[in-house]
């Protein structure tokens, strides 16, 4: 059984693992010859395997959300 510190440590790794998995999927998709759609600076952009980019449409820029933490008492 994991103790509280071990669980906290593992939970802290989730954002890092998610970022790594997302980047890997991005590059694997391009390497397979398919395009990828990303959102950047208020635009939806299609990225092609040869590196070219095509703006698909303008979108609203994202709203920054302040991260909040809370703890549920056991």
C-alpha angles and dihedrals in degrees: 000000000000120000123228094263092052091049091049091050093050092047090053089058094059097085091048092049092046092051092049093048092049093051091046092051090048093054095040090053092051091045090054089058098255127121126241128216117219135178114228134160094347096313137102106226130189111215116202128207091251090058098254119134133209124194108229099184145327117262135182114279113250121264114237111235122202111234113239129192131203135171127221112220115234 
